[in-house]
Amino acid sequence: MFRVKKYRKIWLPASVILVACLLFGFSDDMFQIAKNLEVFTALYKEVNINYVDDINSAKFLKTGADAMLDGLDPYTEFVPESEIEDYKLHYVSTQYGGIGTTIFSRNGNVYVSEVFEGFPAQKADIRPGDQIMKINGIDLNSKNSDDVSQLLKGSKGAEIKLLVKRGDAQPKEIALTRDEIRQPNVSYYGMVGGNMGYIKLDRFLENSGDEVTNALTELKKQNPNGIILDLRSNGGGILQEAVKIVNLFVPKGVEIVSQRGKIKEKNFTYNTINNPLAADLPLVVLVNSRSASASEIVAGSLQDLDRAVIVGQRSYGKGLVQQTFPLPYNSLVKITIAKYYVPSGRCIQALDYTHRKDDGSVVKVADSLMHEFKTKDGRSVYDGSGIYPDVFVKQDRFASITASLVSKLLIFDYANLYRDKHPKIADPATFSLSDGEYNDFVKYLSDKNYSYSSPAEKLLDQVKTESTKEKQFDQVQSEYDALKAKLAETKKNDLQLHKDEIKQLLENEIVSRYYFEKGRYQSNFKHDKELAAAIKTIQDKTELDAILKGEGNYKVIGKPMLASAVTTKKAADTTITNGDQ
């Protein structure tokens, strides 16, 4: 009986569409929809009835839906009822009931990776590196991070008991009361060098416009010389929130973005509706290769309106708009319905999902197909490949040894040991490890495994592979062995050769143990090349005005300029590094 009822529910949409086909005279599109739905439903039924093993029908449907939608683009997706809450947290709201931690799995155990200031975990002195062994008596040995995350979450005011182990100490049970965890969209704001106001916006979810407004209002009280809006690694969110944020800096009644698709009723133009809060303050927007969607609307519109200088690296290039539609049984589908266009008329979508290769792979919009557009005051900007910064700052890669120390959690672990031995440290802006303390870290690594291959070693291995294929390796093996030994010897000095960047990450991790996320930002300001470039740009009013008027040269920091601004802009791509932003 259960299976019969299930199939009746599934057949209903096809029958409804068949009736619609009759009413509309069997249009070819409607007939094809009805035909394909009928085939899909019959296929689902026959496999479910006849397959040799039992089938998880919900998982079966999800797999089919995902496969169908994957052929469109990565942003069109089916969300079943079981995933709705996670979807809302990721795309809509930043609120949930919990204790205020993030976690990770390591060697089959669950550990705390980050603690949020002011929430139950921090108040109970739970720290990064603590192992969570049980939650309300449930052993976590067989649980993955997602399972543990669900156990930690719950309604505000509900009690939760954790069995926690720190280092070699005996486990202890800690009772906490869940609270409403609010992760702000604006993770930090304050004054930085040069008397500049700084706002770090992490996402464009609910209330992000209000949070930026509040931050800007507070910063204006300190009479800043300019504002730096940091959108690095901000993957976007709600389009309307982006419009609100742009409106803080441009006059009422100005077009910010338009969305256009095949359904005319869903085509909109978004204009500013309020008077600006900071119409005349010099403005710089920071972007990188992970700034996407709503971040690019803000950066692109402010660039097109000649209101801000964009500093950093080329943005991701997502010019697509999604809308959610409800489906039966509390599920939903998120569908790409349009492309968006910033004021100059350009769409910055970088990947062409419509015209895939024969193997299904997606290609970038070719340089030859890019079009030139003009900003409000006549500067040249281009479509088809993200937002190009007005001031390009090269983002250096970490050395192989640094990446290894991070990925093997050795910097994370040492920060925990340091916190246990030092009850207090200086404030984040001035804290610095002495040479002696860095040498202590080097000694700590003496019995640790952080093996890695340098770029030179990787190239040498490629030489061996290729020469072996060509049956030439025997002729060069002695030289290969000698060079490999020499490279291994030089690696012994890497801890000192790359001391500055290792020390920077170590200081940043240690500071977070005392001052949490805000401390990370304040510690990192000392080393932030993009921030330094933004401050310098605002301080040089002549250069700032020249850039906004299209009279200044396209500027590159840390990379030689190419022959022409257009060529440079098309070449100014960058690789994501492992650094904190």
C-alpha positions in Angstrom: 0.0 0.0 0.0 2.8 2.4 0.8 4.4 2.1 -2.6 1.1 2.5 -4.4 0.4 5.8 -2.6 3.8 7.0 -3.3 3.5 6.4 -7.1 0.1 8.1 -7.2 1.7 11.3 -5.8 4.5 11.1 -8.4 2.1 10.6 -11.3 0.0 13.6 -10.4 2.2 16.4 -11.9 2.3 14.6 -15.2 -1.4 14.2 -15.3 -1.9 17.9 -14.4 0.4 18.9 -17.3 -1.4 16.6 -19.7 -4.7 18.4 -18.8 -2.9 21.7 -19.4 -1.8 20.5 -22.8 -5.4 19.8 -23.7 -6.4 23.3 -22.6 -3.6 24.9 -24.6 -4.1 22.9 -27.8 -1.2 20.5 -27.3 1.6 23.0 -28.0 4.8 21.3 -28.8 6.6 22.5 -25.7 3.9 21.4 -23.4 3.6 18.0 -25.1 7.4 17.5 -24.7 7.2 18.4 -21.0 4.3 16.0 -20.4 6.0 13.2 -22.5 9.3 13.5 -20.6 7.7 13.7 -17.2 5.7 10.6 -18.0 8.8 8.7 -19.1 10.7 9.9 -16.0 7.9 8.8 -13.7 7.6 5.4 -15.3 11.4 4.9 -15.1 11.4 5.9 -11.4 8.5 3.4 -10.7 9.9 0.4 -12.6 13.4 0.8 -11.1 12.0 1.2 -7.6 9.8 -1.9 -7.9 12.1 -4.2 -9.8 15.7 -3.4 -8.7 17.4 -6.3 -7.0 18.2 -4.4 -3.8 16.2 -1.9 -1.7 16.4 1.7 -2.9 16.4 4.8 -0.7 13.8 6.6 -2.7 14.6 10.1 -1.4 18.3 9.7 -2.2 17.4 8.2 -5.6 15.3 11.2 -6.5 18.0 13.6 -5.3 20.6 11.9 -7.4 18.4 12.1 -10.5 17.6 15.7 -9.9 21.2 16.7 -9.3 22.3 14.9 -12.5 19.6 16.7 -14.5 20.5 20.1 -13.1 24.3 19.7 -13.3 24.0 20.1 -17.0 22.8 23.7 -16.6 25.1 25.5 -14.2 26.4 25.0 -10.6 23.9 27.4 -9.1 20.7 25.7 -10.2 20.0 23.1 -7.6 17.3 21.0 -5.9 17.0 21.3 -2.1 15.1 18.4 -0.4 13.2 19.0 2.8 16.0 17.4 4.8 18.5 20.1 3.7 16.3 23.2 3.9 17.6 24.4 7.3 21.2 24.2 6.1 20.2 25.9 2.9 18.7 28.8 4.8 21.8 29.2 7.0 24.1 29.3 4.0 22.0 31.5 1.6 19.5 33.4 3.6 20.2 33.9 7.3 23.2 33.8 9.6 21.2 32.7 12.8 21.0 29.3 14.4 20.8 27.8 17.9 24.1 26.5 19.2 27.2 27.0 21.3 29.4 29.2 19.0 32.1 27.0 17.6 33.3 25.5 14.4 34.7 21.9 14.3 36.8 19.6 12.2 37.7 15.9 12.1 41.2 14.6 12.6 42.2 11.0 12.8 38.7 9.9 13.5 38.2 12.4 16.3 36.3 15.7 16.5 38.1 18.9 17.5 37.1 22.6 18.0 38.7 24.7 15.3 37.3 28.2 16.2 35.4 29.7 19.0 33.1 32.8 18.6 33.6 35.5 21.1 30.7 36.2 23.5 28.9 32.9 23.0 28.4 29.8 25.3 31.5 27.9 24.3 33.8 30.9 24.9 32.2 31.7 28.2 32.8 28.1 29.3 36.5 28.3 28.3 36.3 25.8 25.5 39.2 26.5 23.2 40.5 25.7 19.7 42.1 22.3 19.8 39.9 20.8 22.5 38.5 17.4 21.6 34.8 16.8 21.9 34.3 13.2 22.8 30.6 13.0 23.6 27.5 15.2 23.2 24.7 14.5 25.6 26.2 11.1 26.2 26.5 10.2 22.5 29.9 8.9 21.6 31.3 10.8 18.6 33.8 8.1 17.4 31.6 7.1 14.4 30.3 10.6 13.7 31.5 12.8 10.9 31.6 16.6 11.2 28.1 17.1 9.7 26.6 14.7 12.2 28.4 16.4 15.1 27.3 19.8 13.9 23.7 18.7 13.9 24.1 17.4 17.5 25.6 20.7 18.6 22.7 22.8 17.1 19.3 23.0 18.8 16.8 25.4 20.2 17.9 28.5 22.1 17.8 27.9 25.9 18.2 24.1 25.7 20.9 22.5 27.8 23.7 20.5 26.1 26.4 18.5 27.8 29.9 18.0 26.3 32.6 15.6 27.3 35.8 17.6 26.4 39.4 16.7 26.5 42.3 19.2 26.3 45.7 17.9 25.5 46.8 15.1 27.9 44.4 16.2 30.7 41.6 14.1 31.8 38.2 14.6 30.0 35.7 16.7 31.8 32.0 17.2 31.3 30.8 20.8 30.6 27.2 21.8 30.7 26.2 24.7 28.4 22.9 26.4 27.4 22.5 26.9 23.7 22.1 30.5 22.6 21.0 32.1 19.4 24.2 32.3 17.3 24.4 35.3 15.1 27.2 35.4 12.7 27.4 39.0 11.4 27.7 39.8 7.8 30.2 42.6 8.8 32.8 40.6 10.7 34.9 43.7 11.5 35.0 47.4 11.2 37.3 50.1 12.6 39.9 52.7 11.9 43.1 51.6 10.2 46.3 53.5 9.1 46.0 56.9 7.5 42.9 57.6 9.5 40.9 55.4 7.1 37.6 53.7 8.0 37.6 50.0 7.2 34.6 47.6 6.8 35.0 43.9 6.2 31.8 42.4 4.7 31.8 38.6 4.5 28.5 37.9 2.8 25.3 39.5 1.5 22.7 37.8 3.6 19.8 39.2 5.6 20.5 42.6 7.2 23.9 43.0 5.5 22.9 46.4 4.2 21.9 47.5 7.7 25.1 46.2 9.2 27.2 48.2 6.7 25.1 51.2 7.4 25.7 50.9 11.1 29.4 50.4 10.6 29.7 53.4 8.3 27.7 55.6 10.7 30.0 54.7 13.5 33.1 55.3 11.4 31.9 58.7 10.2 31.9 59.9 13.8 35.7 59.6 13.7 36.0 61.9 10.6 37.9 59.4 8.4 39.9 60.5 5.4 38.3 57.7 3.4 36.5 54.4 3.5 37.8 51.0 2.5 35.1 48.4 1.8 36.7 44.9 1.9 34.8 42.3 -0.3 37.7 39.9 -0.6 36.5 36.2 -0.6 32.9 37.4 -0.3 30.9 34.9 -2.5 27.8 37.1 -2.6 24.2 36.6 -1.6 21.1 38.7 -1.9 21.1 41.1 -4.8 18.9 43.7 -3.0 21.4 44.0 -0.2 24.1 44.9 -2.7 21.9 47.7 -4.0 21.4 49.0 -0.5 25.1 49.1 0.1 25.9 50.9 -3.1 23.2 53.4 -2.2 25.3 54.4 0.8 27.8 56.0 -1.5 25.8 57.2 -4.6 22.8 59.6 -5.0 19.1 58.7 -5.0 17.6 57.6 -8.3 20.7 56.1 -9.9 20.6 52.7 -11.7 22.8 50.2 -10.0 22.0 46.9 -11.7 19.5 45.3 -14.0 18.6 41.6 -14.5 17.5 40.3 -17.8 16.3 36.8 -18.8 13.8 35.1 -21.1 10.8 35.8 -18.9 10.0 39.5 -19.3 8.1 39.6 -16.0 11.3 38.8 -14.2 13.4 41.5 -15.8 14.1 44.3 -13.3 16.2 47.4 -13.0 17.3 48.3 -9.4 17.8 52.0 -8.7 18.9 53.7 -5.5 15.9 55.0 -3.4 17.6 56.8 -0.5 19.9 59.8 -0.1 23.5 58.5 0.4 25.2 58.4 3.8 28.7 59.1 2.4 28.4 60.7 -1.0 31.7 62.4 -1.0 34.1 60.3 1.1 36.9 58.8 -1.0 36.1 55.1 -1.4 38.2 52.0 -2.2 36.8 48.5 -2.7 39.0 45.5 -2.2 38.3 42.4 -4.3 40.1 39.1 -5.1 39.5 36.1 -7.2 36.9 34.8 -4.7 34.8 37.9 -4.7 31.7 36.9 -6.6 28.1 37.7 -7.5 26.7 40.5 -5.2 30.3 41.5 -4.4 30.8 42.1 -8.1 27.6 44.1 -8.4 28.9 46.4 -5.7 32.4 46.7 -7.1 31.3 46.8 -10.7 28.6 49.5 -10.2 30.8 51.7 -8.1 33.5 51.3 -10.8 31.0 52.1 -13.6 29.7 55.1 -11.8 33.3 56.3 -11.2 32.6 56.4 -7.4 35.3 54.0 -6.2 38.7 52.8 -7.0 38.9 48.9 -7.1 42.0 47.4 -5.6 43.2 43.8 -5.5 42.9 41.0 -8.1 40.4 40.2 -10.8 37.1 39.0 -9.3 35.5 35.6 -9.9 33.1 36.5 -12.7 29.6 35.4 -11.7 26.9 37.4 -13.5 24.0 35.1 -13.0 20.8 35.7 -10.9 19.0 32.9 -9.0 15.5 32.7 -7.6 14.0 29.9 -5.4 10.7 28.2 -6.2 8.7 26.0 -3.7 8.2 22.4 -4.5 5.9 19.8 -2.9 6.7 18.4 0.6 8.7 21.4 1.8 11.4 21.1 -0.8 12.5 23.8 -3.2 14.5 24.5 -6.4 16.9 27.3 -6.9 17.0 28.3 -10.6 19.2 30.7 -12.6 16.6 33.0 -14.1 18.6 35.9 -15.5 22.0 37.6 -16.0 22.7 40.9 -14.3 24.2 44.0 -15.9 26.0 46.8 -14.1 25.4 50.5 -15.1 27.8 50.5 -18.1 25.8 47.7 -19.6 28.4 45.0 -19.2 27.7 41.5 -17.8 30.8 40.1 -16.0 29.9 36.4 -16.3 33.2 34.6 -17.0 32.1 31.0 -17.8 29.8 30.1 -20.7 27.5 27.3 -19.5 25.3 27.5 -22.5 28.0 26.6 -25.1 29.9 23.7 -23.5 32.5 21.6 -25.2 31.5 18.1 -26.6 32.9 16.5 -23.4 30.6 18.7 -21.2 33.4 21.0 -19.9 32.8 24.7 -19.5 35.0 27.3 -21.2 35.7 30.9 -20.3 34.5 33.8 -22.5 37.3 34.2 -25.0 39.2 37.5 -25.0 38.2 38.1 -28.6 34.5 38.0 -27.6 34.9 40.6 -24.8 33.3 44.0 -25.4 34.4 47.4 -24.3 32.0 49.6 -22.3 32.4 53.0 -20.8 32.0 54.2 -17.3 30.0 57.3 -16.4 33.0 59.6 -17.1 34.3 57.6 -20.1 36.8 55.0 -18.7 37.1 51.7 -20.5 35.8 48.6 -18.8 35.2 45.1 -20.2 32.6 42.4 -19.9 32.9 38.6 -19.9 35.5 38.1 -17.2 34.8 39.5 -13.7 35.7 43.0 -12.4 39.3 44.1 -13.2 40.8 46.2 -10.5 42.0 49.7 -11.1 45.0 49.0 -8.9 46.2 45.4 -9.3 48.2 43.9 -6.3 50.0 40.7 -7.0 49.1 38.0 -4.4 52.1 36.0 -3.5 51.9 32.2 -3.0 53.1 30.8 0.3 56.2 28.7 0.1 55.8 24.9 0.1 57.0 24.6 3.6 54.5 27.1 4.9 51.7 25.4 3.1 52.8 22.1 4.7 52.9 23.6 8.2 49.4 24.9 7.8 47.8 21.8 6.2 49.4 19.5 8.7 47.9 21.7 11.5 51.3 22.3 13.1 50.8 26.1 13.3 47.3 25.4 14.7 48.7 23.0 17.3 51.5 25.2 18.4 49.2 28.2 18.9 47.2 26.0 21.4 50.4 25.1 23.3 51.4 28.8 23.4 48.0 29.7 24.8 48.3 27.2 27.6 51.7 28.6 28.6 50.9 32.3 28.3 47.8 33.6 30.1 48.2 37.0 28.4 49.8 38.6 25.4 50.1 42.2 24.0 47.2 43.6 21.9 46.9 42.2 18.4 48.3 45.3 16.6 51.6 45.1 18.5 52.0 41.4 19.4 55.1 39.9 17.8 57.1 36.7 18.4 60.7 37.3 19.4 63.5 35.4 17.6 63.9 33.2 20.6 60.2 32.3 20.6 60.4 31.5 16.8 63.4 29.3 17.6 61.2 27.5 20.2 58.7 26.8 17.4 61.5 25.4 15.2 62.5 23.1 18.1 58.9 22.0 18.5 59.0 20.9 14.8 62.1 18.8 15.3 60.2 15.5 15.8 57.2 16.4 13.6 56.4 15.3 10.1 55.9 18.2 7.7 57.4 16.6 4.6 56.8 18.5 1.4 58.0 18.8 -2.2 59.4 22.1 -3.3 58.5 23.4 -6.8 62.1 22.5 -8.0 61.7 18.9 -6.7 58.4 18.6 -8.5 60.0 19.7 -11.7 62.8 17.2 -11.2 60.3 14.4 -10.7 58.7 15.4 -13.9 62.1 15.1 -15.6 62.5 11.6 -14.3 59.0 10.6 -15.4 59.4 11.9 -18.9 63.0 10.7 -19.4 61.9 7.2 -18.1 59.1 7.2 -20.7 61.7 8.0 -23.4 64.1 5.3 -22.0 66.7 8.0 -21.3 66.7 8.1 -17.5 69.7 5.7 -17.2 71.8 8.3 -19.0 71.0 11.1 -16.6 70.4 9.2 -13.3 73.7 10.2 -11.7 73.0 13.9 -12.4 69.4 13.4 -11.2 70.5 11.8 -7.9 73.1 14.5 -7.2 70.6 17.3 -7.9 67.9 15.7 -5.8 70.3 15.4 -2.9 71.4 19.0 -3.3 67.8 20.2 -3.2 67.1 18.1 -0.1 70.1 19.7 1.6 68.9 23.2 0.8 65.4 22.5 2.3 67.0 22.3 5.7 67.3 26.1 5.6 63.6 26.7 4.6 62.4 27.4 8.2 64.8 30.3 8.3 64.5 31.3 4.6 60.7 31.6 4.9 60.7 32.8 8.5 58.8 36.0 7.8 55.7 34.4 6.3 55.7 31.5 8.8 56.0 33.9 11.7 53.2 36.0 10.3 50.8 33.1 10.2 51.9 31.9 13.6 51.3 35.3 15.2 47.9 35.5 13.5 46.9 32.1 14.9 48.2 32.8 18.4 46.4 36.2 18.5 43.1 34.5 17.7 43.4 32.4 20.8 43.1 35.5 22.9 41.3 38.1 20.7 39.3 35.8 18.5 38.3 36.8 14.9 38.7 40.5 15.5 42.2 39.9 16.7 43.0 38.0 13.5 42.1 41.1 11.4 44.1 43.5 13.6 47.1 41.2 13.5 46.9 40.8 9.7 46.6 44.5 9.0 50.4 44.8 9.5 51.1 42.5 6.5 48.1 43.3 4.2 49.4 44.5 0.8 46.0 45.2 -0.6 45.0 47.3 2.4 48.3 49.2 2.2 47.7 49.9 -1.5 44.1 51.1 -0.7 45.4 53.5 2.0 48.1 54.9 -0.3 45.6 55.4 -3.1 43.2 57.4 -1.0 46.1 59.5 0.5 47.3 60.5 -3.0 44.3 62.6 -4.0 45.9 63.5 -7.3 46.3 59.8 -8.3 42.8 59.0 -6.9 41.2 61.7 -9.0 43.2 60.7 -12.1 42.1 57.0 -11.9 38.4 58.0 -11.5 38.6 60.4 -14.4 40.4 57.8 -16.6 43.5 60.0 -16.8 45.7 57.8 -14.7 47.6 54.7 -15.8 46.4 51.3 -14.9 48.5 50.5 -11.8 50.1 47.2 -10.9 51.8 46.6 -7.6 54.2 43.6 -7.4 54.0 42.8 -11.1 55.6 44.4 -14.2 53.2 46.4 -16.3 52.4 45.2 -19.8 52.5 47.3 -22.9 48.9 48.6 -22.8 46.2 49.0 -20.2 43.8 46.8 -22.1 46.4 44.0 -22.5 47.3 44.4 -18.8 43.7 44.2 -17.7 43.1 41.0 -19.7 46.3 39.5 -18.3 45.8 40.6 -14.7 44.6 37.3 -13.4 45.9 35.8 -10.2 46.1 32.5 -8.3 44.3 32.0 -5.0 46.9 31.7 -2.2 46.6 30.0 1.2 46.7 33.2 3.1 44.1 34.5 5.5 41.9 37.4 4.2 
